Amino acid sequence: MIFEKQEYQVKCIDNIITLLKDFDFKRQDNLKECLKEFYNNTFLPVQNISDKLNLDILMETGTGKTFTYLNLIFELHRQFKQNKFIIFVPRKAILESVKQNIELTKIYFYSEYQKYLKVYYYSDGKSQSAIINHYINNKDELSVLVLTNSAIDKKTNLLNQQNESLFKSLSEFKSVFENIIDLKPISIIDEPHLLKGKAFNEYFSKINSLYFRFGATFPKEKDYELSNMIYCLDSISAFKEYLVKQVKVHTLGVNTNNIFLKEYKNKKAIFTYTLNGIEREETIKLQDSFSLLNNAILTQVKDNKAYFNDETIIEKKESYVLNNDEIKELLKKAIDLHFEKEEKLFKKGIKALSLFFIPNITDFRGESPFIKNTFEELYKEKRKEILKLNLDVRYKEYLEKDFDEAGNLRVHQGYFSGDKGSPDEKEANGVKLILEEKEKLLSFDTSLRFIFSVWALQEGWDNPNIFTLTKLSNSSSQISIHQQVGRGLRLCVNNKGKRITHNYLDFDDNQFYDINYLDILVSAREVHYIENLQKEVLDSSFRFDSQTLEKNFLENLLNVDLANDLIYLLKKSKLISYNKEQSNYKILSPIYESIKDNE
């Protein structure tokens, strides 16, 4: 894969180096002063300073945050002689992705810095010995320790145990983790919204050293919220700067139960429903009738459920289970969408991949896995149709490799939580391709291009050539839609490892979006999917493109007096109105366009 410096990644690292130029790495007691000085000269939308030693980097999913923080490690070593680093990740799939990135970028970073980064992973007693003998004992070695949170979050963890036989070479009898703490390593937290647990933070806080949080999503809880921001590349910025794919959402099927309780406040219930494909709302007071329910009367709202006098109950939660016919319909459409683009992309040297989120492991690996069997049946049918067309000769040869010597279809495989080893060789090889061998997965020499998972790949893992993403199950409440979509947002690469950027296509918008778009296929039962995706994107963005305006945003951008003047003018022009409940301003008309029209 070809790696090139991206302007926004360079800017992120420049910001960090600028801020840290006066930071005392030994005492680590002047980060607040460094932040205040930095904010005096640099505008960022969030400027709240915490008492912690964190520096936060908000980067949209798919824009290369792993590459950026690996680059940062080399820069901190070169600029400030820092040698010891830890990367904390929340899941094995994310750890494997980091591992891949370290391996893929090794030669690139050596050419840039004439230095290799020594990497240590913790898995057992043998790896623990390597950590002690090299990472801890060789203080001059530039090295990083990659850990999941579960490696340190319990007293019983091996890294927290004192074992005299392991510590003959150390000056003091301590646990491995205590000896690591003594090194004052710089930590990097990947996916901070998943590393906010009390158990992890109890042990992580003991490190008490500078750390960076890289993520597209940050926790909302007060103790872990976005703070000490040093760089911001939000969702809207990433899209406007052609750094991620365009998203197209397709809904399929008929929502037979499309009325939901959205909110209940002041004895008024707001219901959402879909009519002729358009989402609508209706507000009903207690004891009022609801025309969509044959004038049934709303009698009570309790525990996120609305009760009517005809015994109808409407719930707030939009959970669902698709039946076999619905799953089959979605699989068929997903295969159609895949084939719509595959030959076109093949001719450009780009391999198309598709990702499916399914309800249960048994749907793919059970004795009678319905989703796997149905996919195989539908794929074979579609493939027969495609092979009758006037295809590119090389593409036809590519399709002819879809079966192995025994006649088994080999275009699909799954990865699920707990896949550490499989007695089935084909299965094990598929897991290895998905998790560990990104370059092979992107090669036309490999037939695998349809990937199935329950939740293990919904966060942290991604692949630049995911062009179709299909949801066959209800979303987990723990995983945001934004995170799911992020699995396919990264700009694609061709078979030479070249990323297909806006620049690469001579800044041609039509060419760029003709290639770089992600089809998302969901059931019509997810009536709020698009709305929720938009809301999550806006909530994690800091432009004027939202429906609200925060006064402190203007004060940071301008100053208090100018912010007050601007708010007065916007209110006078009836472009905004004050929302007492939210303590912000609702945007009534597009601000930029209105100002421009009245210049």
N, C-alpha and C positions, 0 to 999 in steps of 0.2 A: 504494500500500500504506500502511496506517495504522500508524504507529509509536507505541508507548506505553512509558513507563518501567516496567520490571519490577523488583520489589523485590530479587531476587537479583542483578541486574546493578548496581543502585545500591549494594548491599552490597559487591560486588566492588570497585567504584571507590572507595568510602569507605575500605575497607581499605588500598588503595594510597595514597590521599592521606594517611591517618593515618600510615602508615609513613614516607612521604617528607617529612613536615613538618619534620624536622630534617636531612634529607639534604643534603649539600653537592654541588650539581650541577656546580660548577666543578672541585673537587678529586676528587670521586667516591671518597673514601677511607674513608667511614664507614658503608657499607651494612651491614656486620656488626653494628655497634652499634645501628643503627636496627632491624634484625631482632630482636636480643635484647630490646630494649625493647618491640617490638610483641608478641613471643611471651609476655612477662611478663603482658600484659593480654588476650591473645586466644588461644583454643585453636584449633589446627589439627592434623590428624592426622599431618602430616609437618612436623617442625621441625628437620631437619638443615640447617645453614648451610654453604654452599660458599664458596670463595675467589673465585668469579666475581661478575660484576655483574648476574646474572640475578635476576628475580623471576618465580616460576612460578604460573600460574593454571590449575587443572584444572577444566574445564567440560565436561559431557557434550555429546556431539554433538547438534545440534538445539536448543540452548538460547540461541543467539545470541552466540557469542563474537566474531564479526566486528563486530557492532553494538557490543558492549561495548568492544572495543579502539579502535574509531573514536570512541566517546564518551570514552574515556580520553584520547585525543589532545587533544580540546578542553578537558578538565578540567586536564590538565598544562599546557596553554597558559594557561588562566585563572588557575590557582593559583600556578604557578611560572614563568610567562613563557617556557616552552619552545616553540621555533618549528620545529625540524627533526626529522623522523621518517622512518624507513625501515620498510617492511613487507616481510619476506622470506617468500616462499611456494615450495613445492617443484615446482609443476606449473602449466602454462598454464591448465588447467581451473579450478584454485583461484584463479589470478590473475584470470581472467575473473569468477569469483564475487565476489571482493573488489571488482573494478571495478564490478560491478552494484550491490553494497551501498553503495558510496560515492555512486553516482549516485542511488540510490533514497532515501538518507537525507539528501541535501544540503539540502533545504528544511527537514526536521525539525530538523537541527542548527543551521541558521541561525536558526530561530525560538527555539531554546534559548540560543544563544550570540552571536547577531548577528554572525556571522563565517562566512566560507566557508573551506573547506580546499582549498588549491591542490594538485592531484595531478599527479605526473609518472610516466610509464611509460617504461622503456627498451626500444627495439626496433631503432633504427638511428642513423645519424649525425645525422639531423634531431632526433630525440628527445634525443640527447646534447647538442646545442647548447642546447636548451631547459633541460636540467638545469644546464648551466654558466651560462647567462645569467640564470637566474631562481632555481632551487633553491640554487645555490652563491652567486651574487653578491648576491642579495637576502636578506640575513641576517635581516631583520625580517619576512619573509613567513612566515605559518603554512603549512607545506607538508609533504607526505609523498611519498616516492619508493617506488614499488611495484616490487619486483624478484623474479625467480626466482633461486634459488641459482646457476643456470648463468650469470648475468650477471657474477659476480665470481670464480668458483671456478677460473679458469685464468689464467696469466700472459699468455696470448695474447688474452684478452677485451678488447674495445675500451675498457671502463671502466678497465682496468689499463694501457692504452697511453699513452705520452706523445706528444702531437701538438701541436707548437709553434703551428700555425696556429689551433688551437682555444682557445689559452690567452693570447691577447693581453690579455684583460681581467683576468687573474688575476695576483696579486702575485708568485707563484712558479711556476716551470715544474715541474709535477707531473702525474701522471695524474689523470683525473676522480675515480677512487676515493680517491686520496690527498687531494684537495681536499674531498671529502665527509667523510672522516675528520676533517679539521681542524675541521669544524663541530660535532663531538661530538654527532651526532644520537642520539636515543633510538630503538632498534630494537624491532620487534615480530616475533617468529618465530611463524608460523602453521603448525600441524602439526609440532611439534618432533621427533616420532618419525621424520619423513622428512627432517629436516635435521640429521643427525648425522654426515655424511660428513667424512672427513679433509680433502679438498680444500676444501670450503666453509668449514669451521671454521678452516682455516689463514688464509684471507683475512678471514673475519668477525671473528676475534679481534683483528685489527689496528684495528678500530673502537674497542675498549677503552672502551666507554661503557655506561651503564645500558641494559639490555634486558629485555623481557618475553617469556615463552614462554606462549602460549595453546594448549591442546590437551586433547582427551579421552583421548589416549594419549601416554605419555611413554616415552622410551627406557629400557631396562633397564641399558645399559652404564654403568659407574661414572662415566665422564667426562661423561655427558649425562643421568644419572638425575634424577628429580624432586628439587628442592632449593629452598631459599629460598621455600617456598610462602607465598603471600599470600592465596589464596582457593581453596576447594574445593567444587565442586558435582559430586559423583560420580554414577555411573549410578543407583544405588539411591535416592539423595536426589532426583534429578531425577524419577524415576518416582513416588516417594511424594508429591512436591509437585505432581504433575499438570503437569509441564513438558514431557513427551514423550509420544508415542503408546504405547499398549499393543502388544505384539508377539504375533502368533499364527503359529506355525510349522506348515506342512503338508508332509508327506513323501509322495512319490508313487512308485509302482513297487515292484518287488521287488528286494531286494539279494541277488543270486545269489552274492556272495562276501563274506559279512558277518562273517568271522572276521579279526580283526586282532591283531597283536602290539602290546600297549600298553607293556610295560616288561620289561626283563630285568635282574635283580639277584640276587646271591648264588646263582647257578645255578638260579634260579626264573624262569619266564616267565609273565607275566600276559597272557592273551588276552581280548579283548572280542568279544562276539557279540550278535546280536539274536534273541530268541525270542518269538514272539507279540507283536511290537511293543514288547517290554520289553528294554532293554539290560542285559546280564549280564556277569559276569567269571568267569574260571576260571584258577587258578594251577596250573602244571604244572612239576614238577622235571625236570631232564635225565634221560633214560632212562625217564620215566614215559609211560604211554599217554594219548591224548586221545580221549575217547569220541565227541566230535563229528566226529572224522576216522576213524571205524571202528577206534578203538583203535590208530591209528598211533603209533609211539614217537618222542618228541622226542629227536633225536640231537645237535643243535648249534644255537646261536644266535650269529650273526655278522653284523656290518654291518646291524643292524636287520632281519634276516631269520631266521626260525625254520625249521629243516630237520627233516623227519620221515623215518623209514625207508622209507616208501612213495613217496618222492621229492616229497611235497607241500612247498611252500615258502609260508610265510605272512609277509607283509611288514608293516612298521610304517606305512609311508606309505600314506595313503588316496587315492591319485590314481586318477582314472578318466576315461574318455571315454564320453559317452552316445551310444548309437546313435540312428538316425533315428526309430525308433518311440518311444523314451523321450523324445526332444526333442518330438516331436509331442504326446505325452500331457501333458507339462508345459505346453506352449503352450496346449493346449486348456483345461486346468485354470486357467491364469492368466487367460485370456479370460473363463472362467466367473466367477472370483472378482471380476474387474473389473466385469462386468455385474451381479453380485449387489448391488453397492453404488452403481453409477453413478447410476441414476435417483433413488434416495433422497437422495444427496448433491446432485444437480442441483437438486432441489426446494428445498434449503436454500441454493442459490446457491454450491455448492462444486464445483469441477471436479476429477474424479478422474484421476490420472495413474498409469501403471504403468511400472516400470523392469525391464529384462532385462539380465543379464550373460551374454554369449555367448562361445563358445570362440575364434572367429576373425573378423577383419574380412570375409573372403570369404564367411562365412555370411550376411552382410547386403548386401555390396556386390560380390560376385563376378559372373561371367557367369551363373552359375546358383546364386544364393544360397539354400540350402535353408531356412534359418530364416526369411528374409524371405518367400519364396514360400509356405512352409507357414503362417506367421502370416496372410498375406493370405487364403489359402483358408479357414482356420478362422474368422477374424474375419467374413468374408462369410457363412459358414454360420450362425454364432451371431447375427449381426445380423438375418438373415432371420427366425429364430425370435423374436427380441425384438420385431421390428416387427409380429408377429402378435398381440402381447399388447395389453391395454387400457392404453396408455401415457399419461402426462401429455402434453398437446398440445404444450407448449413443448419437452419432452424429445424428442418424435418429430421435431419440426422440427430440433432439434440434430443428431440422427442422420442426417437427410437431407442434411446438409452434409458427409458423410464422403468424398464423391468430388468431384474437381475437374471443370472443364468438359470435359476430355478423357476422363472416366470412370476416372481413376486414383485409387486409394485414398490418402487423405492424412492418415490418423490416426497414422502411424508414421514414425519417422526415427531415425537413429543418430548418435552422436558417438564418434569414435575418435581416438586419439593421432595428431597430425600433421594434423588437419583445420584447416588455415589458410585454405584457399580451395578452391573446387570449381568445375570447369567446368560442372557440372550446377546450374542455378539453383535447382531445387526442393531439391536436396540442401544447397546453400549456405544457403538460407533456413531449412531445418530445423536446421542446426548453429547458426545465429545465434539462433534461438528458444531452443534448449536452453541455450546458453552465456551469451548476452548479454541476452535479453529476457524475464526471469522474469515480468513482469507480463502480457505478451502470451501467454505460455505458459499462464498461469492464467486467461485470458479464454475465455469460451464462444465468442467470435468466431473463435477458432483451433481447428481440428479436431484438431491434433496432441496425442495423449495417451498414446502408447506409445513409449517411448524405449529404444533398444538401444545397448549399449556393451560393449567387451571389458574393459578395466581403467581407461580414462581417467577414468571417472566414479565409480570405486569409493572414492575418498577425496577429501575437500575440497569436492566439489560436492554440493549437495543441493537439494531442492525441497520445500516444506511440504506439497504435495498429492500426494506419492507415497503411494499406499495399497496397492499390490501390488508386491512385489519378487521376481523369479524368477531362480534360478541355473541356467543351462544348461551350466555348465562347472565344472571343479574349481577350488577357490580357489587363488590365488597364495600361496605361502608368505610373501610380503612384505606381504600385506594381511590384516589381522585380520578375523574375522567381525564383531566389534564395529564396525569401521569401515564394512564393507559395509552392515550394518543401519542405521547412522547416516544413510545417504542418505535414509531415509524416516521418521526419528524426529521431525522437527520438527512441531509442532502445525499443523494446516491453517489456511488462510485462505479467506474467502468472496470472492465477486466484487466486494465493496466494499472489499476489502483488510483486512478485520477478522479478526484471529486468533481462532480458536474455542477459547478458554481455559476452564478450569474456572469461573473467575469469570464469564465471559460467559454461561455456561449455568447461572447461579445455583447453582453448587457441586453440581450434580446429577451424581453419579457415573455413573448409567445413561446419561444423555444424552451425557455427555462421552465415555465409552468406546464408545457406539454409533456415534459419529462418528470419534473419534481412535484408530483401530487400524490396524496395519500387518500385512497378510498376507505372510508369507514362504514361498515355495514352493521346495523343494529335492528332489533325487532321494533315494530311500531308500538309495542307496549312501553318502550322507553320514551314516553311522550315529552319528557323534559330534557332529553339527551343534549340537543343542540343548545337549548337555553342554559343548561348547567355548564356545558363546556365553555360557552361565551362568558358566563359569570365567573368561572374559575380563572379564565385568561385575564379578564378585566381586573379581578381582585388581586392578581399577582403582577399587575402592570401599573405603571406610574405616569401615563400620559394623560392628555386631556380627552382621550377617546372614550372615556367612560361616561356614566350618567350622573356622576357626582363630582363635586369640586371641594377639596379640603383646603381650609384656610392656611393651615401650617405648611402645606405644599407651596402655596404662593409666597408665604413668609420666607421659606428657605430659598425659593427661587429669586425673590426680589429682596424686600425687607418689610418690616411691620407696617410702616407708613404707606409705602407704595402698594402693598397688598390690600390695605384698607381702602385706598383710593380706587384700585381696580375693582374690588368687590362692590363698592358704591356705584360705579359706572355700570357694571354688569347687572346689578339689581334694578337700577334706573331704566336700563334698556330692556328690562324684562327677559334677560337671557338666563338668569338664575333665580332661585327662590330658596329661602332658608328652611332647612328641615330640623325642627327642634329635637325630634326623637333621635336622630342620627348625629346631631351637632355638625352637620355639613350643609353644603348647598346643592340642590338639585339643578342639573343643567336642563333648561327648558328648550333651548335652541342651540345649534352648533355654534360655539363661541368664535372659532377662527373664521368661519365663513361669514358670520354676521358682522364681525369687525371689518373684514375685508370689503364687504358690500357697502359699508358706510364710511369708507375712507374718503 
